[in-house]
Every structure is written in C-alpha cells, then in structure tokens.
Amino acid sequence: MGKRGIVSITNEIGEKIAETLDYDLVDVEFVKDHGNYFLRIYIDKEGGVSLEDCQRMSEELSFELDKQDLIDIPYYLEVSSPGLDRPLKRDKDFDRNLGKEVEIRLYKAMDNRKRLEGVLNKYDDDNFYIEIENEGVLDIPRELVSLIRLVIKF
C-alpha cells in the first residue's frame, strides 16, 4: 500500500478511535526520516493533551493497525499534541479558532503582501475573511493560502 493509502486508512481508523476517546484527530503523516518510517498522529482535546492521552491513543491505534495489518514495512508510531504553532487545516480547526488572531501566508502576493495577520471572522468553501487592524475585513481566496495558523503571543 502506498503512502497516501496508509495516511487515508490510518486517518479513518484514527478518527473513530479519537471520537470514542473524546479527542480530536488533527493530522496524520507517514514520512521517512533518517532511513526510518514514522506514522505520526496528532491529537487534541479541550484543555490540551497529556502524555497519558497520547499513550492511550497510541495503544488503541496500534492494536487496530496490527489487527488490520495494513503497513508491510517497519515503522514507528508516534502520537503527540500538534503544538501551538501547528497549521490549521480542517474546517474543525477553523471553527475552533473563529475570533482568534491568525497568520496567513500566501502562494502569491495580494496587495503586495505574502503574509497577513488578523482576526479570523469567518470562512466558507472559497474564502477566509480576516479582519486586519486599520484595514477592515479582507476576503482571501483559499486557493492562495499556503499556510494558516494561530498567532502566538507571549
């Protein structure tokens, strides 16, 4: 099975497990790093993810993956929190972060800028609507967005 198939099926299995454990499956990656394969699972939940949460998800997912025997090469399973600076990818991410300040990076400059910061007001299938201080609300086509993530302030 190819990389995309592994990610797709793991995502499907992981979503079901995460839902029963009251976690949110944020992302799945299958990558080769320094000669080893890693199946990386990122989970989140209200209030944050603990080491015990990661261990529990790892055990449940490992059991299911072994039972289904999907991956025929040696790999390491890693389950972790996505971190504060993780990219927002899914509608669930956008819903959870409405009203929060985000950074957006663009593939192609818009108004001579490839990086914008503002409050995520809303989104739809085609655009993100970002309120930028002293500029008002800009609608940014999704197809131009290479990255969107929360602005972290300390």
One Martini backbone bead per residue (centre of mass of N, CA, C, O) as a GRO file, in nm:
protein
  154
    1MET     BB    1   0.098   0.035   0.020
    2GLY     BB    2   0.072   0.358   0.002
    3LYS     BB    3   0.101   0.653   0.156
    4ARG     BB    4  -0.191   0.755   0.109
    5GLY     BB    5  -0.333   0.501   0.209
    6ILE     BB    6  -0.221   0.503   0.494
    7VAL     BB    7  -0.332   0.779   0.574
    8SER     BB    8  -0.630   0.730   0.513
    9ILE     BB    9  -0.679   0.479   0.695
   10THR     BB   10  -0.567   0.599   0.956
   11ASN     BB   11  -0.767   0.829   0.968
   12GLU     BB   12  -1.020   0.657   0.990
   13ILE     BB   13  -0.941   0.500   1.243
   14GLY     BB   14  -0.859   0.746   1.422
   15GLU     BB   15  -1.131   0.889   1.431
   16LYS     BB   16  -1.284   0.669   1.585
   17ILE     BB   17  -1.102   0.658   1.831
   18ALA     BB   18  -1.103   0.957   1.910
   19GLU     BB   19  -1.407   0.976   1.958
   20THR     BB   20  -1.419   0.764   2.195
   21LEU     BB   21  -1.189   0.951   2.360
   22ASP     BB   22  -1.238   1.264   2.312
   23TYR     BB   23  -1.086   1.342   2.050
   24ASP     BB   24  -0.884   1.516   1.807
   25LEU     BB   25  -0.802   1.462   1.488
   26VAL     BB   26  -0.560   1.648   1.313
   27ASP     BB   27  -0.321   1.441   1.207
   28VAL     BB   28  -0.149   1.261   0.932
   29GLU     BB   29   0.172   1.090   0.897
   30PHE     BB   30   0.399   0.952   0.639
   31VAL     BB   31   0.749   0.917   0.702
   32LYS     BB   32   1.086   0.967   0.605
   33ASP     BB   33   1.356   0.944   0.858
   34HIS     BB   34   1.662   0.846   0.858
   35GLY     BB   35   1.552   0.553   0.729
   36ASN     BB   36   1.274   0.592   0.873
   37TYR     BB   37   0.948   0.515   0.961
   38PHE     BB   38   0.662   0.743   1.025
   39LEU     BB   39   0.368   0.746   1.226
   40ARG     BB   40   0.188   1.046   1.259
   41ILE     BB   41  -0.006   1.161   1.539
   42TYR     BB   42  -0.252   1.418   1.594
   43ILE     BB   43  -0.384   1.547   1.900
   44ASP     BB   44  -0.684   1.678   2.061
   45LYS     BB   45  -0.822   1.881   2.336
   46GLU     BB   46  -0.984   2.005   2.573
   47GLY     BB   47  -0.714   2.146   2.759
   48GLY     BB   48  -0.541   1.934   2.634
   49VAL     BB   49  -0.257   1.716   2.609
   50SER     BB   50  -0.144   1.424   2.740
   51LEU     BB   51   0.054   1.158   2.783
   52GLU     BB   52  -0.184   0.964   2.833
   53ASP     BB   53  -0.334   1.026   2.575
   54CYS     BB   54  -0.114   0.932   2.380
   55GLN     BB   55  -0.095   0.643   2.486
   56ARG     BB   56  -0.387   0.557   2.440
   57MET     BB   57  -0.394   0.608   2.135
   58SER     BB   58  -0.156   0.427   2.063
   59GLU     BB   59  -0.272   0.160   2.163
   60GLU     BB   60  -0.535   0.155   1.996
   61LEU     BB   61  -0.406   0.196   1.714
   62SER     BB   62  -0.205  -0.035   1.716
   63PHE     BB   63  -0.410  -0.260   1.738
   64GLU     BB   64  -0.563  -0.198   1.472
   65LEU     BB   65  -0.323  -0.205   1.275
   66ASP     BB   66  -0.239  -0.495   1.341
   67LYS     BB   67  -0.510  -0.632   1.273
   68GLN     BB   68  -0.506  -0.515   0.963
   69ASP     BB   69  -0.227  -0.519   0.825
   70LEU     BB   70  -0.128  -0.253   0.633
   71ILE     BB   71   0.184  -0.238   0.711
   72ASP     BB   72   0.481  -0.385   0.541
   73ILE     BB   73   0.665  -0.192   0.714
   74PRO     BB   74   0.873  -0.060   0.915
   75TYR     BB   75   0.759   0.136   1.207
   76TYR     BB   76   0.679   0.435   1.378
   77LEU     BB   77   0.471   0.532   1.644
   78GLU     BB   78   0.331   0.865   1.678
   79VAL     BB   79   0.193   1.052   1.955
   80SER     BB   80   0.068   1.395   1.955
   81SER     BB   81   0.077   1.712   1.988
   82PRO     BB   82   0.059   1.983   1.763
   83GLY     BB   83   0.078   2.249   1.883
   84LEU     BB   84   0.058   2.593   1.866
   85ASP     BB   85   0.196   2.622   1.551
   86ARG     BB   86  -0.006   2.485   1.392
   87PRO     BB   87  -0.172   2.412   1.131
   88LEU     BB   88  -0.462   2.495   0.971
   89LYS     BB   89  -0.690   2.260   0.787
   90ARG     BB   90  -0.973   2.238   0.907
   91ASP     BB   91  -1.286   2.323   0.985
   92LYS     BB   92  -1.250   2.261   1.284
   93ASP     BB   93  -1.017   2.461   1.322
   94PHE     BB   94  -1.172   2.715   1.235
   95ASP     BB   95  -1.403   2.700   1.437
   96ARG     BB   96  -1.217   2.706   1.699
   97ASN     BB   97  -1.075   3.001   1.573
   98LEU     BB   98  -1.281   3.195   1.591
   99GLY     BB   99  -1.169   3.522   1.682
  100LYS     BB  100  -0.875   3.475   1.609
  101GLU     BB  101  -0.543   3.514   1.563
  102VAL     BB  102  -0.385   3.511   1.238
  103GLU     BB  103  -0.170   3.356   1.007
  104ILE     BB  104  -0.100   3.432   0.659
  105ARG     BB  105   0.010   3.249   0.379
  106LEU     BB  106   0.111   3.304   0.041
  107TYR     BB  107   0.172   3.216  -0.285
  108LYS     BB  108   0.049   3.501  -0.364
  109ALA     BB  109   0.036   3.816  -0.386
  110MET     BB  110  -0.151   4.061  -0.186
  111ASP     BB  111  -0.103   4.372  -0.185
  112ASN     BB  112   0.216   4.307  -0.164
  113ARG     BB  113   0.145   4.035   0.008
  114LYS     BB  114   0.235   3.710   0.182
  115ARG     BB  115   0.161   3.834   0.475
  116LEU     BB  116  -0.091   3.790   0.732
  117GLU     BB  117  -0.276   3.964   1.000
  118GLY     BB  118  -0.568   3.842   1.186
  119VAL     BB  119  -0.906   3.799   1.226
  120LEU     BB  120  -1.112   3.524   1.227
  121ASN     BB  121  -1.439   3.554   1.124
  122LYS     BB  122  -1.457   3.370   0.855
  123TYR     BB  123  -1.577   3.099   0.635
  124ASP     BB  124  -1.550   2.914   0.327
  125ASP     BB  125  -1.499   2.738   0.042
  126ASP     BB  126  -1.331   3.008  -0.083
  127ASN     BB  127  -1.292   3.180   0.198
  128PHE     BB  128  -1.128   3.416   0.400
  129TYR     BB  129  -1.211   3.627   0.688
  130ILE     BB  130  -1.009   3.911   0.765
  131GLU     BB  131  -0.931   4.117   1.033
  132ILE     BB  132  -0.761   4.423   0.985
  133GLU     BB  133  -0.603   4.658   1.117
  134ASN     BB  134  -0.705   4.951   0.953
  135GLU     BB  135  -0.871   4.771   0.701
  136GLY     BB  136  -1.051   4.541   0.773
  137VAL     BB  137  -1.210   4.315   0.566
  138LEU     BB  138  -1.069   4.030   0.417
  139ASP     BB  139  -1.077   3.839   0.124
  140ILE     BB  140  -0.934   3.508   0.103
  141PRO     BB  141  -0.839   3.288  -0.107
  142ARG     BB  142  -0.775   2.960  -0.059
  143GLU     BB  143  -0.582   2.915  -0.311
  144LEU     BB  144  -0.357   3.122  -0.176
  145VAL     BB  145  -0.319   2.938   0.073
  146SER     BB  146  -0.042   2.788   0.247
  147LEU     BB  147  -0.096   2.921   0.545
  148ILE     BB  148  -0.257   2.860   0.871
  149ARG     BB  149  -0.223   3.029   1.194
  150LEU     BB  150  -0.164   3.103   1.497
  151VAL     BB  151  -0.098   3.361   1.704
  152ILE     BB  152   0.181   3.394   1.915
  153LYS     BB  153   0.165   3.522   2.251
  154PHE     BB  154   0.383   3.627   2.540
   0.00000   0.00000   0.00000
